Amino acid sequence: MILTAVDDNFLGEAVSLIKSCARRAPRQRFYLFLVNSSEARIAQVCRLHPNLIVEHVQWPYDSRRWRGLMCSARSGPILHVLQVYKEPVLYLDSDMLVMGPLDELFGELEAYDLLVQYRPHANVSGAGGTRLAGKFNSGVIAIRPSDVGIDFARQYDHRIREWIDTGKPLCKHDEEVGVSTCIDQEFLCLVYEEFKERLRFAPLPIKFNDSRFRPGSIIWHGKGVARKRLPYVLGKLSYNNMFVYYIFWLIRFPFCFAYYHLQQWALDRKKRRA
């Protein structure tokens, strides 16, 4: 099962993700945890995927903590899906696009309890008071519904809820390295440290969480300014508006053709002079 958590403000991004999953992995059920939306919007989204499940909740809006609350919203649905559906769970941030089949990644969950992108040399200070906030990238979290996988998800959710209840900050900008993180990423690593002797873990290959949009990658992550890069913009167009997508390529093709032949002419001229 594929899962994302988003509020109504970012539902447009989630729509692109849902469409990409409908095309690339239609047999996988998609669980949408949606905050503060409307029934009309939900009805529109339900038409986008043949196996869509929507959990709609209403939360009181707190502008000071909203970013951290929404980043942390993944932990509860992950635990719920593992316990109720007993299926491998692939959590994806809403700003992702699935660009190829996911069979290989779900196949890895037959051997491992947890796959997350691991950056062992990252040294980022987080709101939780550790320097583990950059070790994991929580944009993609793959968990198997094994006993230890469910225990891991339960502890992850518990730690996040416990911290939220304290009223302490949920996000932090590390001035030293110029990186902002929220507790979802830091606590994912902290809980892994508690479970690593019991948990079968594998670092997630970059092709399943790629913010550089390499052609062979399976999951593109449009985080931060990366979402403005042309490959990602075109990727979204290919799912949202094929007419505009094809028009762009029709306009671009003559320039690419001319550029290619100009390069060939320059190379030939250089060879003749040599």
ZAPA-697509 format. One record per residue (C-alpha): residue in one letter; x, y, z. Coordinates in Angstrom, 1 decimal. Example, Ala and Ser with C-alpha at 12.3 -4.5 7.8 and 13.67 -1.06 7.14 Angstrom:
2
@rest = a	xx = 12.3	yy = -4.5	zz = 7.8
@rest = s	xx = 13.7	yy = -1.1	zz = 7.1
***
This chain:
274
@rest = m	xx = 0.0	yy = 0.0	zz = 0.0
@rest = i	xx = 1.2	yy = 3.5	zz = -0.8
@rest = l	xx = 0.5	yy = 6.3	zz = 1.7
@rest = t	xx = 0.8	yy = 10.1	zz = 1.8
@rest = a	xx = -0.4	yy = 12.7	zz = 4.4
@rest = v	xx = -1.3	yy = 16.2	zz = 3.3
@rest = d	xx = -3.5	yy = 19.1	zz = 4.1
@rest = d	xx = -5.8	yy = 20.9	zz = 1.7
@rest = n	xx = -3.3	yy = 23.5	zz = 0.8
@rest = f	xx = -0.9	yy = 20.9	zz = -0.7
@rest = l	xx = -3.6	yy = 18.6	zz = -2.1
@rest = g	xx = -2.6	yy = 19.8	zz = -5.6
@rest = e	xx = 0.8	yy = 18.3	zz = -5.1
@rest = a	xx = -0.7	yy = 15.1	zz = -3.8
@rest = v	xx = -2.9	yy = 14.9	zz = -6.9
@rest = s	xx = 0.2	yy = 14.6	zz = -9.1
@rest = l	xx = 1.6	yy = 11.9	zz = -6.9
@rest = i	xx = -1.7	yy = 10.0	zz = -6.9
@rest = k	xx = -1.9	yy = 10.2	zz = -10.7
@rest = s	xx = 1.6	yy = 8.9	zz = -11.1
@rest = c	xx = 0.8	yy = 6.0	zz = -8.8
@rest = a	xx = -2.4	yy = 5.2	zz = -10.7
@rest = r	xx = -0.3	yy = 5.0	zz = -13.9
@rest = r	xx = 2.8	yy = 3.2	zz = -12.5
@rest = a	xx = 1.4	yy = 1.1	zz = -9.7
@rest = p	xx = -2.4	yy = 0.8	zz = -10.2
@rest = r	xx = -2.7	yy = -2.5	zz = -8.3
@rest = q	xx = -1.2	yy = -1.0	zz = -5.1
@rest = r	xx = -3.9	yy = 0.6	zz = -2.9
@rest = f	xx = -3.3	yy = 4.3	zz = -2.2
@rest = y	xx = -4.1	yy = 5.6	zz = 1.3
@rest = l	xx = -4.6	yy = 9.4	zz = 1.4
@rest = f	xx = -4.5	yy = 11.0	zz = 4.9
@rest = l	xx = -6.1	yy = 14.3	zz = 4.3
@rest = v	xx = -6.4	yy = 17.2	zz = 6.7
@rest = n	xx = -8.9	yy = 20.1	zz = 6.7
@rest = s	xx = -10.3	yy = 19.6	zz = 3.2
@rest = s	xx = -13.9	yy = 19.3	zz = 1.9
@rest = e	xx = -16.2	yy = 16.5	zz = 0.6
@rest = a	xx = -16.2	yy = 18.1	zz = -2.8
@rest = r	xx = -12.5	yy = 18.0	zz = -3.1
@rest = i	xx = -12.4	yy = 14.4	zz = -1.9
@rest = a	xx = -14.9	yy = 13.4	zz = -4.5
@rest = q	xx = -12.7	yy = 14.9	zz = -7.2
@rest = v	xx = -9.6	yy = 13.1	zz = -5.9
@rest = c	xx = -11.4	yy = 9.8	zz = -5.7
@rest = r	xx = -11.8	yy = 9.8	zz = -9.5
@rest = l	xx = -8.0	yy = 9.8	zz = -10.0
@rest = h	xx = -7.1	yy = 6.3	zz = -8.7
@rest = p	xx = -8.9	yy = 3.0	zz = -9.0
@rest = n	xx = -7.8	yy = 1.9	zz = -5.5
@rest = l	xx = -7.9	yy = 5.1	zz = -3.4
@rest = i	xx = -8.8	yy = 5.1	zz = 0.3
@rest = v	xx = -9.3	yy = 8.5	zz = 1.9
@rest = e	xx = -9.1	yy = 9.3	zz = 5.7
@rest = h	xx = -10.3	yy = 12.8	zz = 6.2
@rest = v	xx = -9.7	yy = 14.6	zz = 9.5
@rest = q	xx = -10.2	yy = 18.1	zz = 10.8
@rest = w	xx = -7.5	yy = 19.7	zz = 12.9
@rest = p	xx = -7.5	yy = 23.1	zz = 14.6
@rest = y	xx = -5.1	yy = 25.3	zz = 12.6
@rest = d	xx = -2.0	yy = 26.6	zz = 14.4
@rest = s	xx = 0.1	yy = 28.8	zz = 12.1
@rest = r	xx = 3.2	yy = 28.7	zz = 14.3
@rest = r	xx = 3.4	yy = 24.9	zz = 14.4
@rest = w	xx = 1.5	yy = 23.8	zz = 11.3
@rest = r	xx = 4.5	yy = 22.9	zz = 9.2
@rest = g	xx = 5.9	yy = 20.7	zz = 11.9
@rest = l	xx = 2.5	yy = 19.2	zz = 12.6
@rest = m	xx = 1.9	yy = 18.2	zz = 8.9
@rest = c	xx = 5.5	yy = 16.8	zz = 8.6
@rest = s	xx = 4.7	yy = 14.7	zz = 11.7
@rest = a	xx = 1.3	yy = 13.6	zz = 10.4
@rest = r	xx = 2.9	yy = 10.6	zz = 8.6
@rest = s	xx = 3.5	yy = 8.5	zz = 11.8
@rest = g	xx = -0.1	yy = 7.9	zz = 12.8
@rest = p	xx = -1.3	yy = 6.7	zz = 9.3
@rest = i	xx = 1.8	yy = 4.5	zz = 8.9
@rest = l	xx = 1.0	yy = 2.7	zz = 12.1
@rest = h	xx = -2.8	yy = 2.5	zz = 11.3
@rest = v	xx = -2.2	yy = 1.0	zz = 7.8
@rest = l	xx = 0.3	yy = -1.6	zz = 9.1
@rest = q	xx = -2.1	yy = -2.7	zz = 11.9
@rest = v	xx = -5.3	yy = -2.7	zz = 9.9
@rest = y	xx = -4.4	yy = -3.8	zz = 6.4
@rest = k	xx = -1.3	yy = -5.9	zz = 7.3
@rest = e	xx = 0.4	yy = -4.8	zz = 4.1
@rest = p	xx = 3.8	yy = -3.5	zz = 3.3
@rest = v	xx = 3.6	yy = 0.3	zz = 3.5
@rest = l	xx = 5.4	yy = 2.7	zz = 1.2
@rest = y	xx = 5.1	yy = 6.3	zz = 2.6
@rest = l	xx = 5.8	yy = 9.0	zz = 0.1
@rest = d	xx = 5.9	yy = 12.8	zz = 0.6
@rest = s	xx = 3.2	yy = 14.6	zz = -1.4
@rest = d	xx = 5.9	yy = 16.4	zz = -3.5
@rest = m	xx = 7.0	yy = 13.1	zz = -5.2
@rest = l	xx = 6.4	yy = 11.6	zz = -8.6
@rest = v	xx = 6.5	yy = 7.9	zz = -9.3
@rest = m	xx = 8.3	yy = 7.6	zz = -12.7
@rest = g	xx = 8.6	yy = 3.8	zz = -13.0
@rest = p	xx = 7.3	yy = 0.5	zz = -11.6
@rest = l	xx = 7.6	yy = -0.1	zz = -7.8
@rest = d	xx = 7.8	yy = -3.9	zz = -7.9
@rest = e	xx = 11.5	yy = -3.9	zz = -7.0
@rest = l	xx = 11.0	yy = -1.7	zz = -4.0
@rest = f	xx = 8.1	yy = -3.7	zz = -2.7
@rest = g	xx = 10.1	yy = -6.8	zz = -3.4
@rest = e	xx = 12.8	yy = -5.5	zz = -1.0
@rest = l	xx = 10.2	yy = -5.5	zz = 1.8
@rest = e	xx = 10.1	yy = -9.3	zz = 1.6
@rest = a	xx = 13.6	yy = -9.3	zz = 3.1
@rest = y	xx = 13.8	yy = -6.1	zz = 5.1
@rest = d	xx = 11.6	yy = -4.5	zz = 7.8
@rest = l	xx = 12.6	yy = -0.9	zz = 7.0
@rest = l	xx = 14.1	yy = 1.0	zz = 4.1
@rest = v	xx = 15.0	yy = 4.7	zz = 4.4
@rest = q	xx = 17.5	yy = 6.8	zz = 2.6
@rest = y	xx = 20.6	yy = 6.9	zz = 4.9
@rest = r	xx = 23.2	yy = 9.6	zz = 5.0
@rest = p	xx = 25.7	yy = 8.5	zz = 7.6
@rest = h	xx = 27.9	yy = 11.6	zz = 7.3
@rest = a	xx = 25.1	yy = 14.1	zz = 7.8
@rest = n	xx = 25.5	yy = 16.2	zz = 11.0
@rest = v	xx = 22.4	yy = 18.3	zz = 11.4
@rest = s	xx = 21.0	yy = 19.7	zz = 14.6
@rest = g	xx = 17.3	yy = 19.0	zz = 15.1
@rest = a	xx = 14.5	yy = 20.3	zz = 17.3
@rest = g	xx = 14.7	yy = 17.1	zz = 19.4
@rest = g	xx = 18.2	yy = 18.1	zz = 20.7
@rest = t	xx = 20.3	yy = 15.7	zz = 18.7
@rest = r	xx = 22.5	yy = 15.9	zz = 15.6
@rest = l	xx = 20.7	yy = 13.1	zz = 13.9
@rest = a	xx = 18.2	yy = 15.2	zz = 12.0
@rest = g	xx = 19.9	yy = 14.7	zz = 8.7
@rest = k	xx = 20.9	yy = 11.0	zz = 8.9
@rest = f	xx = 17.6	yy = 9.8	zz = 7.4
@rest = n	xx = 15.5	yy = 11.4	zz = 4.7
@rest = s	xx = 11.9	yy = 10.7	zz = 5.7
@rest = g	xx = 10.4	yy = 11.5	zz = 2.3
@rest = v	xx = 10.2	yy = 7.8	zz = 1.5
@rest = i	xx = 9.7	yy = 5.2	zz = 4.3
@rest = a	xx = 9.1	yy = 1.6	zz = 3.4
@rest = i	xx = 8.0	yy = -0.7	zz = 6.3
@rest = r	xx = 7.1	yy = -4.4	zz = 6.4
@rest = p	xx = 4.1	yy = -5.4	zz = 8.6
@rest = s	xx = 6.3	yy = -7.8	zz = 10.6
@rest = d	xx = 6.0	yy = -7.8	zz = 14.4
@rest = v	xx = 9.2	yy = -5.7	zz = 14.8
@rest = g	xx = 8.1	yy = -3.4	zz = 11.9
@rest = i	xx = 4.8	yy = -2.6	zz = 13.6
@rest = d	xx = 6.5	yy = -2.2	zz = 17.0
@rest = f	xx = 8.9	yy = 0.3	zz = 15.3
@rest = a	xx = 6.0	yy = 2.2	zz = 13.7
@rest = r	xx = 4.2	yy = 2.3	zz = 17.1
@rest = q	xx = 7.2	yy = 3.7	zz = 18.9
@rest = y	xx = 7.8	yy = 6.2	zz = 16.1
@rest = d	xx = 4.2	yy = 7.5	zz = 16.4
@rest = h	xx = 4.4	yy = 7.5	zz = 20.2
@rest = r	xx = 7.6	yy = 9.5	zz = 20.3
@rest = i	xx = 6.2	yy = 12.1	zz = 17.9
@rest = r	xx = 2.9	yy = 12.5	zz = 19.7
@rest = e	xx = 4.7	yy = 12.7	zz = 23.0
@rest = w	xx = 6.9	yy = 15.5	zz = 21.7
@rest = i	xx = 4.0	yy = 17.4	zz = 20.2
@rest = d	xx = 2.1	yy = 17.3	zz = 23.5
@rest = t	xx = 5.0	yy = 19.1	zz = 25.3
@rest = g	xx = 4.5	yy = 22.2	zz = 23.1
@rest = k	xx = 8.2	yy = 22.4	zz = 22.2
@rest = p	xx = 9.3	yy = 23.5	zz = 18.8
@rest = l	xx = 8.7	yy = 20.9	zz = 16.0
@rest = c	xx = 11.2	yy = 22.3	zz = 13.5
@rest = k	xx = 14.7	yy = 23.8	zz = 13.6
@rest = h	xx = 17.0	yy = 25.6	zz = 11.2
@rest = d	xx = 20.6	yy = 24.6	zz = 11.7
@rest = e	xx = 22.5	yy = 27.8	zz = 10.8
@rest = e	xx = 25.8	yy = 26.0	zz = 10.7
@rest = v	xx = 24.8	yy = 23.8	zz = 7.8
@rest = g	xx = 22.0	yy = 25.8	zz = 6.4
@rest = v	xx = 19.4	yy = 23.0	zz = 6.7
@rest = s	xx = 15.9	yy = 23.1	zz = 8.2
@rest = t	xx = 14.3	yy = 19.8	zz = 9.6
@rest = c	xx = 11.3	yy = 18.8	zz = 11.6
@rest = i	xx = 11.0	yy = 16.1	zz = 14.3
@rest = d	xx = 9.6	yy = 13.4	zz = 11.9
@rest = q	xx = 13.0	yy = 13.0	zz = 10.4
@rest = e	xx = 15.1	yy = 13.2	zz = 13.6
@rest = f	xx = 12.8	yy = 10.8	zz = 15.5
@rest = l	xx = 12.8	yy = 8.3	zz = 12.7
@rest = c	xx = 16.6	yy = 8.0	zz = 13.2
@rest = l	xx = 16.3	yy = 8.0	zz = 17.0
@rest = v	xx = 13.7	yy = 5.2	zz = 17.0
@rest = y	xx = 15.9	yy = 3.3	zz = 14.5
@rest = e	xx = 18.8	yy = 3.5	zz = 17.0
@rest = e	xx = 16.5	yy = 1.9	zz = 19.6
@rest = f	xx = 15.5	yy = -0.9	zz = 17.2
@rest = k	xx = 18.6	yy = -1.5	zz = 15.1
@rest = e	xx = 19.5	yy = -4.8	zz = 16.9
@rest = r	xx = 16.1	yy = -6.3	zz = 16.1
@rest = l	xx = 15.2	yy = -4.6	zz = 12.9
@rest = r	xx = 16.3	yy = -5.8	zz = 9.4
@rest = f	xx = 17.3	yy = -2.5	zz = 7.8
@rest = a	xx = 18.6	yy = -1.6	zz = 4.3
@rest = p	xx = 19.5	yy = 1.9	zz = 3.1
@rest = l	xx = 17.1	yy = 3.0	zz = 0.4
@rest = p	xx = 18.8	yy = 3.3	zz = -3.0
@rest = i	xx = 19.0	yy = 6.9	zz = -4.4
@rest = k	xx = 16.8	yy = 5.9	zz = -7.4
@rest = f	xx = 13.8	yy = 5.6	zz = -5.0
@rest = n	xx = 14.3	yy = 9.1	zz = -3.5
@rest = d	xx = 15.9	yy = 11.2	zz = -6.1
@rest = s	xx = 15.8	yy = 15.0	zz = -6.0
@rest = r	xx = 18.2	yy = 15.4	zz = -9.0
@rest = f	xx = 15.7	yy = 13.7	zz = -11.3
@rest = r	xx = 18.1	yy = 11.2	zz = -13.0
@rest = p	xx = 16.4	yy = 9.6	zz = -16.0
@rest = g	xx = 16.6	yy = 6.0	zz = -14.6
@rest = s	xx = 15.3	yy = 6.9	zz = -11.2
@rest = i	xx = 11.9	yy = 5.5	zz = -10.0
@rest = i	xx = 10.8	yy = 8.1	zz = -7.5
@rest = w	xx = 11.5	yy = 11.8	zz = -8.0
@rest = h	xx = 11.4	yy = 14.1	zz = -5.0
@rest = g	xx = 10.6	yy = 17.7	zz = -5.8
@rest = k	xx = 11.7	yy = 19.1	zz = -2.4
@rest = g	xx = 12.5	yy = 22.8	zz = -1.9
@rest = v	xx = 13.7	yy = 24.6	zz = -5.0
@rest = a	xx = 14.2	yy = 21.3	zz = -6.8
@rest = r	xx = 10.5	yy = 21.4	zz = -7.7
@rest = k	xx = 11.1	yy = 24.3	zz = -10.0
@rest = r	xx = 13.6	yy = 22.4	zz = -12.1
@rest = l	xx = 12.5	yy = 21.6	zz = -15.7
@rest = p	xx = 12.6	yy = 17.8	zz = -15.4
@rest = y	xx = 10.3	yy = 17.9	zz = -12.4
@rest = v	xx = 7.9	yy = 20.5	zz = -13.9
@rest = l	xx = 7.7	yy = 18.3	zz = -17.1
@rest = g	xx = 7.2	yy = 15.2	zz = -15.0
@rest = k	xx = 4.2	yy = 16.8	zz = -13.4
@rest = l	xx = 2.8	yy = 18.0	zz = -16.7
@rest = s	xx = 3.1	yy = 14.4	zz = -18.1
@rest = y	xx = 0.6	yy = 13.3	zz = -15.4
@rest = n	xx = -1.6	yy = 16.5	zz = -15.2
@rest = n	xx = -1.8	yy = 18.0	zz = -18.6
@rest = m	xx = -0.5	yy = 15.9	zz = -21.5
@rest = f	xx = -1.7	yy = 18.5	zz = -24.1
@rest = v	xx = 0.6	yy = 21.2	zz = -22.7
@rest = y	xx = 3.4	yy = 18.6	zz = -22.2
@rest = y	xx = 3.3	yy = 17.6	zz = -25.9
@rest = i	xx = 3.0	yy = 21.2	zz = -27.0
@rest = f	xx = 6.2	yy = 22.0	zz = -25.0
@rest = w	xx = 8.1	yy = 19.1	zz = -26.7
@rest = l	xx = 6.8	yy = 20.1	zz = -30.2
@rest = i	xx = 8.1	yy = 23.7	zz = -29.6
@rest = r	xx = 11.3	yy = 22.5	zz = -28.1
@rest = f	xx = 12.1	yy = 19.8	zz = -30.7
@rest = p	xx = 13.2	yy = 22.2	zz = -33.6
@rest = f	xx = 15.6	yy = 24.0	zz = -31.2
@rest = c	xx = 17.1	yy = 20.7	zz = -30.0
@rest = f	xx = 17.4	yy = 19.5	zz = -33.6
@rest = a	xx = 19.1	yy = 22.7	zz = -34.7
@rest = y	xx = 21.4	yy = 22.6	zz = -31.6
@rest = y	xx = 22.5	yy = 19.0	zz = -32.3
@rest = h	xx = 23.3	yy = 19.7	zz = -35.9
@rest = l	xx = 25.2	yy = 22.9	zz = -35.1
@rest = q	xx = 27.3	yy = 20.9	zz = -32.7
@rest = q	xx = 27.9	yy = 18.2	zz = -35.4
@rest = w	xx = 28.9	yy = 20.9	zz = -37.9
@rest = a	xx = 31.4	yy = 22.5	zz = -35.3
@rest = l	xx = 32.9	yy = 19.0	zz = -34.7
@rest = d	xx = 33.3	yy = 18.3	zz = -38.4
@rest = r	xx = 34.9	yy = 21.7	zz = -39.0
@rest = k	xx = 37.3	yy = 21.1	zz = -36.1
@rest = k	xx = 38.3	yy = 17.7	zz = -37.6
@rest = r	xx = 38.9	yy = 19.2	zz = -41.0
@rest = r	xx = 41.2	yy = 21.8	zz = -39.5
@rest = a	xx = 43.2	yy = 19.2	zz = -37.5
***
